[in-house]
Amino acid sequence: MQTLKLQRLKQALDARAEQHLLRTPQTLQQYNGRVVTVADNDYLNFCGNDYLGLATAPQVLQAYADGALKYGAGSTGSPLVTGQHDVHQQLSEQLCEWLGAERILLFSSGFAANHAMLTTLCDKHDTLLLDKLSHASLIDGALHSSALFKRFAHNDYAGLSTLLQRHAGAMVVTEGVFSMDGDSPDLNTVSNLCQKNGAMLLLDDAHGLGVFGTEGRGTAAEQGVRRAEVFCTMANFGKALGVGGAFVAGSKTVIDYLEQFGRHYVYSTALSPALCAAVIASIHLCRADNWRRDKLHCNISLFRRLASDLPLLASSSAIQGLVLGSSEKALALSQKLKTAGIWLSAIRPPTVPKGSARLRITLSAQHEEADIKLLVQTLRQSL
């Protein structure tokens, strides 16, 4: 039986390779924001999520080091057994004050937080309505919950309205910034539909936190959607904040329930306290250093202006999608850019729908004008 199973696994791997869909891990020797070093070669980095350049900010690195010395490297256990430290509480309180939330709960990753949010808060009496382009963690959470699960076309408010008329009181799930297209929903429209139909809005703002809103409070704040209009929000610390881990924010009742019944939280080792110390420092810089957001948005505007003749998806976020169609084309263009000293990986199915392989360009506050000009010039020549 073992031999047969191994043969099936190998066949699946071979099939993926034949379709140009096999992923190959890359080992970075050094990450330095706008530049990554791989195999002793430096490349301009246009595929990371360190939107504000906080992953290498000296204050964040120092807080990480000091946190390890003060609290130890790991939390050593579940947060409900031995893993809760003072610094976890400090981070939780800071997040509540920053975002205006009653309570938050920390998770090891955005995937775990999203999965816990949907599988724990939804039961067989609920209906989940997800945008078609929802992240894999949301789709898996919906599939693994006991709720009825339906999807609506991307940002299709008429379609969502029709579903809500059939499923009043449903739980509507969307993202602040969609991770592969880089666009945002009209959250006021979604919220109004939810209120009209007695539905609840659940928001994944992984790519909006830190980037949009006053002090980087996120996409809902940017669009003027009140905290009370959102049943709960997930965001993580590994994008604009440059560290790692995630949280779910909501009312005291929602978070108390997640704390008691969320298996991802109850049965996982708590976040490293040193990491929490680094996140606290990162949030402080995110809120105080408005120049980081200003520089990022200037870079986004510059890129959109210079690349106006390229087949880009509509996006005002740090994520700029260049759809090429086939995986072969995406891989070939990625390799051409690498030869020119630009690190930009191809994104292929199943991460994106079949026939929509692309380069997912991500911009950072650390990019210089010359970096962006070189990227656009190289893209234009290669295409």
C-alpha positions as MATLAB code, in Angstrom:
seq = 'MQTLKLQRLKQALDARAEQHLLRTPQTLQQYNGRVVTVADNDYLNFCGNDYLGLATAPQVLQAYADGALKYGAGSTGSPLVTGQHDVHQQLSEQLCEWLGAERILLFSSGFAANHAMLTTLCDKHDTLLLDKLSHASLIDGALHSSALFKRFAHNDYAGLSTLLQRHAGAMVVTEGVFSMDGDSPDLNTVSNLCQKNGAMLLLDDAHGLGVFGTEGRGTAAEQGVRRAEVFCTMANFGKALGVGGAFVAGSKTVIDYLEQFGRHYVYSTALSPALCAAVIASIHLCRADNWRRDKLHCNISLFRRLASDLPLLASSSAIQGLVLGSSEKALALSQKLKTAGIWLSAIRPPTVPKGSARLRITLSAQHEEADIKLLVQTLRQSL';
ca = [
       0.000    0.000    0.000;
       2.830    2.392    0.777;
       4.383    1.918   -2.664;
       1.033    2.539   -4.354;
       0.462    5.664   -2.311;
       3.915    7.024   -3.148;
       3.264    6.372   -6.846;
       0.057    8.401   -6.686;
       1.839   11.261   -4.949;
       4.598   11.203   -7.560;
       2.065   11.198  -10.401;
       0.372   14.274   -8.937;
       3.730   16.065   -8.692;
       4.658   15.095  -12.243;
       1.315   16.324  -13.555;
       1.786   19.672  -11.859;
       5.292   19.993  -13.331;
       4.004   19.218  -16.847;
       1.440   22.003  -16.483;
       4.145   24.501  -15.417;
       2.477   24.739  -11.995;
       5.151   23.173   -9.788;
       6.298   25.581   -7.108;
       9.997   25.705   -6.239;
      11.052   27.235   -2.903;
      13.658   29.985   -3.140;
      16.211   30.540   -0.393;
      17.051   34.151    0.373;
      20.489   34.839    1.786;
      19.429   38.261    2.950;
      16.307   40.406    2.965;
      16.842   44.136    2.999;
      13.523   45.624    1.967;
      13.829   46.786   -1.618;
      16.747   44.395   -2.227;
      16.984   40.638   -1.716;
      20.119   38.543   -2.055;
      19.817   35.092   -3.643;
      22.805   32.915   -4.560;
      25.155   35.868   -4.007;
      23.187   38.054   -6.439;
      21.224   41.176   -5.462;
      17.773   41.775   -6.932;
      15.255   44.591   -6.676;
      12.371   43.056   -4.742;
       8.895   43.618   -6.182;
       7.023   40.648   -4.722;
       7.111   41.089   -0.939;
       4.377   42.352    1.388;
       6.554   44.647    3.519;
       4.568   47.648    2.308;
       5.873   50.178    4.846;
       9.430   48.880    5.153;
       8.958   47.960    8.808;
      10.439   44.448    8.607;
      13.947   45.902    8.824;
      13.212   49.082   10.802;
      15.927   49.375   13.517;
      13.366   50.035   16.269;
      11.453   46.858   15.386;
      14.620   44.745   15.269;
      15.788   46.139   18.613;
      12.403   45.454   20.207;
      12.578   41.871   18.918;
      16.037   41.380   20.431;
      15.116   43.022   23.727;
      11.913   40.992   23.882;
      13.820   37.719   23.501;
      16.178   38.692   26.305;
      13.325   39.766   28.587;
      10.640   37.160   27.855;
      12.475   34.288   26.169;
      12.275   33.109   22.588;
       8.985   31.206   22.857;
       5.809   31.317   24.920;
       6.185   27.583   25.769;
       2.509   26.673   25.667;
      -1.108   27.339   24.814;
      -2.273   30.834   25.801;
      -4.861   29.250   28.100;
      -2.299   27.037   29.850;
       1.185   28.537   30.130;
       1.591   30.763   27.086;
       0.076   34.123   28.057;
       2.682   36.783   28.903;
       2.407   40.435   29.859;
       3.529   41.399   26.371;
       0.611   39.498   24.794;
      -1.743   41.596   26.886;
       0.129   44.786   26.007;
      -0.187   44.006   22.296;
      -3.884   43.190   22.663;
      -4.584   46.441   24.478;
      -2.613   48.458   21.942;
      -4.574   46.902   19.061;
      -7.895   47.663   20.770;
      -6.892   51.287   21.356;
      -5.571   51.690   17.784;
      -8.520   50.110   16.024;
     -11.345   50.985   18.408;
     -12.201   47.336   19.064;
     -13.682   45.993   22.297;
     -11.439   42.938   22.274;
      -8.959   41.089   20.090;
      -7.502   37.585   20.026;
      -4.010   36.746   18.800;
      -3.309   33.883   16.368;
      -0.196   32.272   14.917;
      -1.039   33.233   11.323;
      -3.653   34.890    9.150;
      -4.625   31.491    7.771;
      -5.274   30.144   11.281;
      -7.182   33.289   12.265;
      -9.458   33.217    9.203;
     -10.051   29.494    9.504;
     -10.876   29.853   13.204;
     -13.139   32.848   12.559;
     -15.362   30.949   10.126;
     -15.308   27.442   11.601;
     -15.914   28.685   15.153;
     -18.433   31.481   14.660;
     -20.609   29.651   12.102;
     -22.773   26.606   12.707;
     -25.373   24.571   10.847;
     -27.964   27.323   11.325;
     -25.835   29.874    9.437;
     -25.221   30.700    5.790;
     -21.834   31.957    4.637;
     -21.670   34.182    1.545;
     -18.127   34.627    0.214;
     -16.736   36.769   -2.585;
     -15.468   34.492   -5.374;
     -11.913   35.815   -4.991;
     -11.714   35.217   -1.249;
      -8.390   33.961    0.083;
      -7.822   30.204    0.386;
      -7.975   30.447    4.194;
     -11.505   31.846    3.994;
     -12.611   29.258    1.452;
     -11.181   26.435    3.582;
     -12.796   27.905    6.688;
     -16.172   28.015    4.955;
     -15.798   24.465    3.610;
     -14.790   23.117    7.013;
     -17.585   24.884    8.867;
     -21.017   23.341    9.265;
     -22.704   26.371    7.675;
     -24.358   26.490    4.258;
     -21.741   27.981    1.925;
     -22.378   30.025   -1.220;
     -20.210   32.375   -3.284;
     -21.057   35.549   -5.213;
     -19.209   36.982   -8.213;
     -16.322   39.270   -7.338;
     -17.628   42.594   -5.964;
     -21.047   41.849   -7.483;
     -23.387   43.767   -5.172;
     -26.516   42.941   -7.173;
     -25.652   39.248   -6.897;
     -24.961   39.628   -3.185;
     -28.281   41.420   -2.711;
     -30.128   38.572   -4.417;
     -28.424   36.010   -2.191;
     -29.198   38.040    0.928;
     -32.875   38.194   -0.004;
     -32.847   34.387   -0.067;
     -30.643   34.017    3.018;
     -31.529   36.797    5.425;
     -29.257   36.888    8.450;
     -26.340   35.374    6.526;
     -22.683   36.062    7.269;
     -21.050   37.996    4.409;
     -17.304   37.550    4.023;
     -15.096   39.840    1.962;
     -11.612   41.383    1.966;
     -10.420   44.944    2.410;
      -7.850   44.477   -0.355;
      -7.944   41.320   -2.457;
      -4.545   39.678   -2.345;
      -4.152   38.793   -6.026;
      -6.095   41.557   -7.811;
      -5.278   44.379   -5.403;
      -8.750   45.950   -5.613;
     -11.186   46.726   -2.798;
     -14.942   46.301   -2.389;
     -17.266   49.210   -1.668;
     -17.601   48.371    2.008;
     -20.348   50.956    2.566;
     -22.487   49.233   -0.051;
     -21.747   45.806    1.431;
     -22.472   47.075    4.947;
     -25.755   48.671    3.867;
     -26.841   45.416    2.225;
     -25.981   43.535    5.403;
     -27.937   45.942    7.601;
     -30.925   45.880    5.251;
     -31.056   42.071    5.369;
     -30.062   41.515    8.982;
     -26.730   40.011    7.878;
     -23.299   40.165    9.488;
     -20.122   41.454    7.796;
     -16.825   39.616    8.350;
     -13.744   41.342    6.960;
     -10.265   40.082    6.090;
      -8.115   43.228    6.047;
      -4.695   41.594    5.835;
      -3.528   43.855    2.999;
      -5.351   47.001    4.140;
      -4.134   47.312    7.728;
      -1.301   49.819    7.947;
      -1.768   50.941    4.345;
      -5.157   52.685    4.418;
      -6.993   54.913    6.869;
      -5.835   57.416    9.461;
      -2.778   56.000   11.260;
      -3.158   52.924    9.046;
      -6.365   51.711   10.706;
      -7.370   49.851    7.562;
      -9.800   49.728    4.675;
     -13.024   50.076    6.675;
     -11.683   53.195    8.378;
     -10.538   54.567    5.006;
     -14.058   54.134    3.599;
     -15.821   55.523    6.664;
     -17.361   52.231    7.786;
     -17.889   52.236   11.549;
     -16.384   49.479   13.691;
     -19.889   48.543   14.899;
     -20.924   47.730   11.322;
     -18.343   44.924   11.093;
     -19.114   41.749   13.053;
     -15.421   40.879   13.211;
     -12.192   41.713   11.400;
      -9.116   39.607   10.747;
      -5.766   41.161    9.936;
      -2.190   40.053   10.378;
       1.203   41.356   11.377;
       3.122   39.900    8.437;
       2.162   42.398    5.738;
       2.458   46.167    6.335;
       3.649   45.630    9.916;
       6.492   43.426    8.685;
       6.581   40.820   11.473;
       4.266   37.779   11.805;
       1.125   36.434   13.474;
      -2.450   37.714   13.251;
      -5.533   38.726   15.209;
      -9.314   38.782   15.098;
     -11.044   41.903   16.432;
     -14.672   42.225   17.467;
     -17.088   42.726   20.307;
     -16.326   41.233   23.706;
     -18.956   38.539   23.160;
     -17.534   37.482   19.780;
     -13.941   37.329   21.013;
     -14.878   35.650   24.305;
     -16.610   32.957   22.250;
     -13.582   32.531   19.964;
     -11.343   32.269   23.016;
     -13.423   29.457   24.472;
     -14.300   27.503   21.324;
     -11.670   28.403   18.722;
      -9.593   25.251   18.427;
      -6.788   27.045   16.543;
      -6.380   29.306   19.574;
      -7.013   26.862   22.407;
      -4.730   24.109   21.111;
      -1.835   26.112   19.653;
       1.282   27.497   21.267;
       0.882   31.223   21.800;
       2.804   33.729   19.700;
       6.430   34.244   20.655;
       6.551   37.040   23.256;
       9.610   38.472   21.516;
       7.603   38.667   18.293;
       4.810   40.475   20.163;
       7.326   43.032   21.419;
       8.423   43.608   17.819;
       4.801   44.023   16.663;
       4.190   46.625   19.381;
       7.165   48.623   18.102;
       5.978   48.198   14.515;
       2.474   49.460   15.313;
       3.966   52.529   16.990;
       5.966   53.345   13.852;
       3.013   52.578   11.594;
       0.857   55.079   13.460;
       3.490   57.767   13.920;
       5.393   57.642   10.618;
       2.817   58.951    8.181;
       5.627   59.496    5.689;
       5.760   55.741    5.134;
       2.163   55.642    3.867;
       2.686   58.863    1.922;
       5.756   57.421    0.194;
       3.973   54.162   -0.560;
       1.010   55.897   -2.164;
       3.334   58.174   -4.138;
       5.087   55.064   -5.442;
       1.752   53.478   -6.353;
       0.712   56.606   -8.275;
       4.085   56.779  -10.024;
       3.877   53.142  -11.086;
       0.312   53.492  -12.368;
       1.267   56.589  -14.367;
       4.417   55.101  -15.898;
       2.770   51.739  -16.647;
      -0.522   53.114  -17.983;
       0.027   51.350  -21.313;
       0.532   47.924  -19.713;
      -2.335   45.447  -19.179;
      -2.713   46.087  -15.452;
      -5.722   45.253  -13.304;
      -7.503   48.225  -11.738;
      -5.956   48.791   -8.324;
      -5.046   51.697   -6.059;
      -3.311   49.468   -3.527;
       0.274   48.268   -3.218;
      -0.731   45.137   -5.170;
      -0.610   45.594   -8.952;
      -1.605   42.622  -11.094;
      -0.227   42.108  -14.609;
      -2.296   39.260  -16.063;
      -0.551   37.242  -18.790;
      -2.903   34.273  -19.151;
      -0.750   31.183  -19.427;
       1.640   29.916  -16.779;
       4.370   29.581  -19.424;
       4.164   33.297  -20.248;
       4.221   34.285  -16.589;
       7.238   32.092  -15.876;
       9.085   33.349  -18.940;
       8.553   36.995  -18.041;
       9.569   36.361  -14.438;
      12.830   34.829  -15.687;
      13.502   37.781  -18.008;
      13.063   40.164  -15.099;
      15.373   38.071  -12.948;
      18.047   38.336  -15.641;
      17.603   42.115  -15.432;
      18.059   42.046  -11.650;
      14.383   42.190  -10.636;
      12.827   39.648   -8.250;
       9.197   39.126   -9.245;
       7.688   35.663   -9.022;
       5.012   34.284  -11.334;
       1.610   33.595   -9.742;
      -0.132   30.593  -11.283;
      -3.200   28.411  -10.703;
      -4.539   27.280   -8.329;
      -3.558   30.486   -6.500;
      -5.371   32.402   -9.246;
      -8.097   31.123  -11.617;
      -7.057   29.043  -14.609;
      -6.062   31.206  -17.559;
      -5.145   34.201  -15.365;
      -1.490   33.503  -14.486;
       0.202   36.774  -13.715;
       2.963   38.772  -12.184;
       1.785   40.184   -8.862;
       3.787   43.376   -8.474;
       3.949   44.721   -4.924;
       5.201   48.174   -4.104;
       6.809   49.421   -0.907;
       7.658   52.694    0.767;
      11.278   51.612    0.384;
      11.242   51.623   -3.416;
      12.945   54.555   -5.075;
      11.748   56.316   -8.222;
      14.619   54.779  -10.209;
      13.538   51.277   -9.070;
      10.031   51.773  -10.397;
      11.231   53.283  -13.655;
      13.551   50.315  -14.207;
      10.731   47.857  -13.494;
       8.327   49.511  -15.941;
      10.987   49.883  -18.632;
      11.986   46.222  -18.303;
       8.376   45.059  -18.352;
       7.637   47.074  -21.466;
      10.716   45.751  -23.282;
      10.033   42.154  -22.233;
       6.370   42.249  -23.193;
];
